[in-house]
Amino acid sequence: MRASCRNALVLAVLATGLGFAETASSQQPAPRTLKMQSTWPASSTLQENFKFFAERVDKLTSGQLKVETMAGGQVVPPFEVLDATHKKVLDGAHAVSYYWIGKHKATTLFASTPAGPFGMDHMDFLGWVYEGGGLEMYWDMYQKEMKLNVVAFPILPSSPQAFGWFKRPIKNLADFKGMKCRQTGIVAEIFQKMGMQTVNMPGGEIVPSAQRGVIDCAEWVGGIEDLRLGLPQVFKYHYVPGMHEPSVFGELLINNDVWTSLPAQQQEAIRSATIETIVRWSIRWQKQNADAMEEMRTKYGTVILRTPPDILIAFLKAWDEMAREESAKNPFFKKVLDSQREYASKVVPAKRFLYPPYSFAANYYWPEKPAVAAKGAKK
């Protein structure tokens, strides 16, 4: 074969190969971006949870699926992201389900509040979601009970949360009766039963409201979140722990039409990314909280105190009473609560036998120092 013929053959083969490559490339779908918004301020660690999730989705799909993580208010007001997701104004949202109790009281149960429930910690609650039928009920609540075109996944383990911030010290339940405090969801209703006046507002409004004297106390999250929000600069006394959100989870919402339009691999990437976000974000957050509490004390002079036990007991009793009342008139609420109670009845007692109390080794290596008495507290 002459050289010219060989060269022509090589060029033909190369051209054919390039043609196949162009065809394969043209068949590769363009990257898709889901536009989502949170209910959180842009500077919050809760928003970082959202961003971490988006990074994992991007990597797990090799860049084929991206998530735009807008902060609260960028498209719709923070408390309107659920309706916006249903209407496909947004493809999805990052929020917490107890914000929607005005639409259905059972929404609070899928945030794991209050009281665990029934003493469940984060892992117990996730067990109920993924092993005890909870996720199916979660989707049924939105789609069948509330007639909303959304799906949801737990994603944000932002707890255990602090009892809250106060402008003056409290010694017992009577001390906070009549105080006006920022609370949200069904927790606000429970505290109302306990004598507190409550005000519902997004996190970004807490500091200016405290500065104007609109509120005397506030509950947000605790640790690094409260530090970033500026709460140590407007409140003096910080009480921990609380029983209102001991194992709370925020949620990732996705419009159901958007969800079903995703390839199966991308759906699995989202499922995997939510679980990884729960683990990776929470272990980072624990260290951030420890550093934040030290900064509160040393830089701002925050007085961090134990919540009076009678307040925590009163809260559990008030919640149990409210849960019974709601169960009597709301069959779906009762169905979910009964399911959680049954699951907790197995795992919580078993864990008490299997796991040593956290305080056992903690007290051996890090003996708890006596609490600092709050100035002005009643004796």
C-alpha positions as CSV (number, residue, x, y, z in Angstrom):
1,M,0.0,0.0,0.0
2,R,1.4,3.3,-1.0
3,A,2.1,5.9,1.7
4,S,-0.6,8.3,0.4
5,C,-3.2,5.5,0.7
6,R,-2.1,4.6,4.2
7,N,-2.3,8.2,5.3
8,A,-5.8,8.6,3.8
9,L,-6.9,5.4,5.7
10,V,-5.5,6.7,9.0
11,L,-7.3,10.1,8.5
12,A,-10.5,8.3,7.8
13,V,-10.3,6.2,10.9
14,L,-9.5,9.3,13.0
15,A,-12.4,11.2,11.5
16,T,-14.7,8.3,12.2
17,G,-13.5,8.2,15.8
18,L,-14.0,11.9,16.3
19,G,-17.4,11.6,14.8
20,F,-18.3,8.9,17.4
21,A,-16.9,11.1,20.2
22,E,-18.9,14.1,19.0
23,T,-22.0,12.0,18.9
24,A,-21.4,10.6,22.4
25,S,-20.7,14.1,23.6
26,S,-23.9,15.5,22.1
27,Q,-25.9,12.7,23.7
28,Q,-24.6,13.6,27.2
29,P,-27.3,15.8,28.8
30,A,-26.4,19.3,29.9
31,P,-26.0,19.8,33.6
32,R,-29.2,20.6,35.5
33,T,-29.5,23.1,38.3
34,L,-32.2,22.9,40.9
35,K,-33.1,26.3,42.4
36,M,-33.7,25.9,46.1
37,Q,-34.1,28.3,49.0
38,S,-33.7,27.9,52.8
39,T,-35.4,29.6,55.7
40,W,-32.1,30.5,57.2
41,P,-29.9,33.7,57.3
42,A,-27.0,33.5,54.8
43,S,-24.4,33.5,57.6
44,S,-25.9,30.7,59.6
45,T,-24.3,27.2,60.1
46,L,-27.7,25.8,59.0
47,Q,-27.1,27.4,55.6
48,E,-23.7,25.7,55.6
49,N,-25.5,22.3,56.0
50,F,-27.5,23.2,52.8
51,K,-24.3,24.1,50.9
52,F,-22.5,20.9,52.0
53,F,-25.4,18.9,50.6
54,A,-25.2,20.8,47.3
55,E,-21.4,20.1,47.1
56,R,-22.0,16.4,47.6
57,V,-24.7,16.2,45.0
58,D,-22.5,17.9,42.5
59,K,-19.7,15.4,43.1
60,L,-21.8,12.3,43.3
61,T,-23.4,13.2,39.9
62,S,-20.1,14.2,38.3
63,G,-21.5,17.7,37.9
64,Q,-24.6,16.6,36.1
65,L,-26.9,17.8,38.9
66,K,-26.3,21.1,40.8
67,V,-28.2,22.7,43.6
68,E,-28.4,26.5,43.9
69,T,-28.6,27.2,47.6
70,M,-30.3,30.5,48.2
71,A,-30.7,31.9,51.7
72,G,-34.0,32.8,53.4
73,G,-35.8,35.7,51.6
74,Q,-33.9,35.6,48.3
75,V,-37.0,34.5,46.3
76,V,-39.8,34.2,48.8
77,P,-40.1,35.0,52.6
78,P,-38.5,32.3,54.8
79,F,-41.8,30.9,56.0
80,E,-43.2,30.6,52.4
81,V,-40.7,28.1,51.0
82,L,-43.1,25.1,51.4
83,D,-45.8,26.7,49.3
84,A,-43.3,27.9,46.8
85,T,-41.9,24.4,46.4
86,H,-45.4,23.0,46.0
87,K,-46.1,25.5,43.2
88,K,-42.7,25.0,41.7
89,V,-41.7,28.6,42.2
90,L,-38.8,26.8,43.8
91,D,-37.5,23.4,42.9
92,G,-36.9,22.7,46.6
93,A,-36.2,24.1,50.0
94,H,-34.2,23.6,53.2
95,A,-36.3,24.2,56.3
96,V,-37.8,22.4,59.3
97,S,-41.2,20.8,59.3
98,Y,-42.5,22.2,62.5
99,Y,-42.7,25.6,60.8
100,W,-45.8,24.3,59.0
101,I,-48.0,23.4,62.1
102,G,-50.5,26.0,61.0
103,K,-51.2,23.7,58.0
104,H,-51.1,20.3,59.9
105,K,-50.1,19.6,63.5
106,A,-48.3,16.3,62.5
107,T,-45.6,18.3,60.8
108,T,-43.9,18.8,64.2
109,L,-43.5,15.0,64.6
110,F,-41.3,14.7,61.5
111,A,-38.9,17.2,63.0
112,S,-38.5,14.8,66.0
113,T,-40.0,17.4,68.4
114,P,-40.8,17.6,71.2
115,A,-39.2,15.3,73.8
116,G,-37.3,13.2,71.2
117,P,-40.1,12.0,70.9
118,F,-40.3,9.5,73.8
119,G,-36.6,9.8,74.6
120,M,-35.3,9.0,71.1
121,D,-32.0,10.6,70.1
122,H,-30.9,11.4,66.6
123,M,-29.9,7.9,65.6
124,D,-33.1,6.4,67.1
125,F,-35.2,8.9,65.2
126,L,-33.4,8.2,61.9
127,G,-34.0,4.6,62.6
128,W,-37.7,5.2,62.9
129,V,-37.6,7.3,59.6
130,Y,-35.7,4.7,57.6
131,E,-36.4,1.4,59.4
132,G,-39.8,2.0,61.1
133,G,-41.9,3.3,58.2
134,G,-41.4,7.0,59.1
135,L,-40.4,8.2,55.6
136,E,-43.5,6.7,54.0
137,M,-45.6,8.6,56.6
138,Y,-43.6,11.7,56.0
139,W,-44.4,11.7,52.3
140,D,-48.0,10.7,52.9
141,M,-48.4,13.7,55.2
142,Y,-47.4,16.1,52.6
143,Q,-49.0,14.5,49.5
144,K,-52.2,12.9,50.9
145,E,-52.9,14.8,54.1
146,M,-51.8,18.3,53.0
147,K,-52.3,17.8,49.3
148,L,-48.9,19.3,48.5
149,N,-46.8,18.2,45.6
150,V,-43.5,17.6,47.5
151,V,-41.2,14.9,48.9
152,A,-39.0,15.4,51.9
153,F,-35.9,13.9,53.6
154,P,-34.3,14.6,57.0
155,I,-31.0,16.5,56.6
156,L,-30.2,18.9,59.4
157,P,-29.5,17.5,62.9
158,S,-29.4,20.9,64.7
159,S,-29.8,19.7,68.3
160,P,-29.9,19.2,71.2
161,Q,-31.0,22.8,71.3
162,A,-30.5,25.2,74.2
163,F,-33.5,26.2,76.3
164,G,-32.9,29.8,75.4
165,W,-31.6,33.3,76.1
166,F,-33.0,35.6,78.8
167,K,-32.4,39.3,79.8
168,R,-32.8,38.3,83.5
169,P,-32.1,35.1,85.3
170,I,-34.8,32.5,86.0
171,K,-34.9,30.1,88.9
172,N,-38.1,28.1,88.3
173,L,-41.3,27.9,86.2
174,A,-42.9,30.9,87.9
175,D,-40.0,33.2,86.9
176,F,-40.7,33.1,83.2
177,K,-44.4,33.3,83.3
178,G,-45.5,36.4,81.5
179,M,-42.2,36.9,79.7
180,K,-42.4,37.5,76.0
181,C,-40.2,35.1,74.1
182,R,-39.4,34.2,70.5
183,Q,-40.6,30.6,70.0
184,T,-41.8,28.8,66.9
185,G,-44.0,25.8,65.9
186,I,-45.9,23.7,68.4
187,V,-43.2,24.5,71.0
188,A,-44.7,28.0,71.1
189,E,-48.1,26.6,72.0
190,I,-46.6,24.4,74.7
191,F,-44.9,27.3,76.3
192,Q,-48.1,29.3,76.1
193,K,-49.7,26.6,78.2
194,M,-46.9,27.0,80.7
195,G,-47.5,30.8,81.0
196,M,-45.1,32.3,78.5
197,Q,-46.1,34.9,76.0
198,T,-44.6,33.8,72.6
199,V,-43.8,35.6,69.4
200,N,-43.2,33.8,66.1
201,M,-40.4,35.3,63.9
202,P,-37.6,34.2,61.6
203,G,-34.1,34.0,63.2
204,G,-32.9,37.1,61.5
205,E,-35.4,39.2,63.4
206,I,-34.5,38.1,66.9
207,V,-31.6,40.5,67.6
208,P,-33.4,43.7,66.4
209,S,-36.6,42.7,68.3
210,A,-34.6,42.2,71.5
211,Q,-32.9,45.5,71.0
212,R,-36.2,47.3,70.6
213,G,-37.6,45.5,73.7
214,V,-40.2,43.6,71.7
215,I,-39.1,40.3,73.4
216,D,-37.6,39.5,76.8
217,C,-36.2,36.1,75.8
218,A,-35.6,33.9,72.7
219,E,-34.9,30.4,71.6
220,W,-32.9,29.9,68.5
221,V,-30.5,26.9,68.4
222,G,-27.6,27.1,70.7
223,G,-23.8,27.2,70.5
224,I,-22.2,28.5,67.2
225,E,-25.6,29.4,65.7
226,D,-26.5,31.7,68.5
227,L,-23.1,33.3,68.6
228,R,-23.2,34.0,64.8
229,L,-26.7,35.4,65.2
230,G,-25.5,37.9,67.8
231,L,-27.6,36.7,70.7
232,P,-24.7,37.0,73.3
233,Q,-24.7,40.7,72.5
234,V,-28.3,41.4,73.4
235,F,-28.9,38.7,76.2
236,K,-26.9,38.0,79.3
237,Y,-28.2,34.6,80.5
238,H,-28.1,31.4,78.5
239,Y,-29.9,28.3,79.7
240,V,-29.1,24.7,78.6
241,P,-30.4,22.1,77.9
242,G,-34.0,22.2,76.6
243,M,-36.5,19.4,76.1
244,H,-38.3,21.1,73.2
245,E,-35.7,20.0,70.6
246,P,-33.4,17.3,72.0
247,S,-33.0,15.5,68.6
248,V,-34.5,17.8,66.0
249,F,-34.0,17.4,62.2
250,G,-34.5,20.0,59.5
251,E,-35.8,18.9,56.1
252,L,-34.9,18.9,52.5
253,L,-38.0,19.6,50.4
254,I,-38.2,18.8,46.7
255,N,-41.1,19.4,44.3
256,N,-42.5,16.0,43.4
257,D,-42.6,16.7,39.7
258,V,-39.0,17.7,39.9
259,W,-38.1,14.6,41.9
260,T,-39.8,12.2,39.5
261,S,-38.1,13.8,36.6
262,L,-34.7,13.0,37.9
263,P,-32.9,9.9,36.7
264,A,-32.7,7.1,39.3
265,Q,-29.0,7.6,39.8
266,Q,-29.5,11.3,40.6
267,Q,-32.3,10.4,43.0
268,E,-29.9,8.0,44.8
269,A,-27.3,10.7,44.9
270,I,-29.7,13.0,46.7
271,R,-30.6,10.3,49.2
272,S,-26.9,9.5,49.8
273,A,-26.0,13.2,50.1
274,T,-28.7,13.8,52.8
275,I,-27.3,11.0,55.0
276,E,-23.7,12.1,54.5
277,T,-24.6,15.7,55.2
278,I,-26.2,14.6,58.5
279,V,-23.1,12.8,59.6
280,R,-20.3,15.1,58.3
281,W,-22.0,18.4,59.2
282,S,-23.0,17.3,62.7
283,I,-19.5,16.2,63.8
284,R,-18.1,19.5,62.6
285,W,-20.9,21.4,64.3
286,Q,-20.2,19.7,67.7
287,K,-16.7,21.2,67.8
288,Q,-18.0,24.6,66.6
289,N,-20.5,24.6,69.5
290,A,-17.8,23.8,72.1
291,D,-15.6,26.7,70.8
292,A,-18.6,29.0,70.6
293,M,-19.6,28.4,74.2
294,E,-16.1,29.3,75.3
295,E,-16.2,32.5,73.3
296,M,-19.6,33.4,74.8
297,R,-18.1,33.3,78.3
298,T,-14.7,34.9,77.6
299,K,-15.6,37.6,75.1
300,Y,-19.2,38.5,75.9
301,G,-19.5,37.5,79.6
302,T,-22.4,35.2,78.9
303,V,-23.6,33.4,82.0
304,I,-24.4,29.8,81.0
305,L,-26.6,28.0,83.4
306,R,-28.5,24.7,83.8
307,T,-32.2,24.9,83.0
308,P,-34.2,24.5,86.2
309,P,-35.5,20.8,86.2
310,D,-39.0,21.8,87.1
311,I,-39.3,23.7,83.8
312,L,-38.2,20.7,81.8
313,I,-40.6,18.4,83.6
314,A,-43.4,20.9,83.2
315,F,-42.6,21.0,79.5
316,L,-42.9,17.2,79.1
317,K,-46.2,17.1,80.9
318,A,-47.6,20.0,78.8
319,W,-46.5,18.3,75.6
320,D,-48.0,14.9,76.7
321,E,-51.3,16.6,77.4
322,M,-51.2,18.4,74.0
323,A,-50.3,15.3,72.2
324,R,-53.2,13.4,73.7
325,E,-55.6,16.2,72.8
326,E,-54.4,16.3,69.2
327,S,-54.4,12.6,68.8
328,A,-58.1,12.5,69.9
329,K,-59.1,14.8,67.0
330,N,-56.4,14.1,64.4
331,P,-56.2,10.5,63.2
332,F,-53.0,11.0,61.2
333,F,-51.3,12.7,64.1
334,K,-52.2,9.7,66.2
335,K,-51.0,7.3,63.6
336,V,-47.6,8.9,63.5
337,L,-47.2,9.4,67.2
338,D,-48.3,5.8,67.9
339,S,-45.7,4.6,65.4
340,Q,-43.0,6.6,67.1
341,R,-44.0,5.4,70.5
342,E,-43.9,1.8,69.4
343,Y,-40.5,2.2,67.8
344,A,-39.1,4.1,70.9
345,S,-40.5,1.4,73.2
346,K,-38.1,-1.0,71.7
347,V,-34.9,1.0,71.0
348,V,-34.8,3.5,73.9
349,P,-35.0,0.9,76.8
350,A,-32.5,-1.3,74.9
351,K,-30.1,1.5,74.5
352,R,-30.2,2.2,78.2
353,F,-28.8,-1.3,78.8
354,L,-26.4,-1.4,75.9
355,Y,-24.8,2.1,76.2
356,P,-23.1,3.5,79.2
357,P,-24.5,6.8,80.3
358,Y,-22.7,9.7,78.6
359,S,-22.1,11.2,82.0
360,F,-20.3,8.1,83.4
361,A,-17.0,8.4,81.6
362,A,-17.5,12.2,81.1
363,N,-17.6,12.8,84.9
364,Y,-14.5,10.5,85.4
365,Y,-12.3,12.4,82.9
366,W,-14.0,15.8,83.0
367,P,-15.6,16.4,86.4
368,E,-18.4,18.9,86.0
369,K,-17.7,22.2,87.8
370,P,-20.4,23.7,90.0
371,A,-22.6,26.1,88.1
372,V,-21.8,29.8,88.5
373,A,-24.6,31.5,90.3
374,A,-26.4,34.1,88.3
375,K,-26.2,37.6,89.7
376,G,-29.6,38.7,90.7
377,A,-31.0,35.2,90.9
378,K,-33.4,34.5,93.8
379,K,-32.0,32.3,96.6
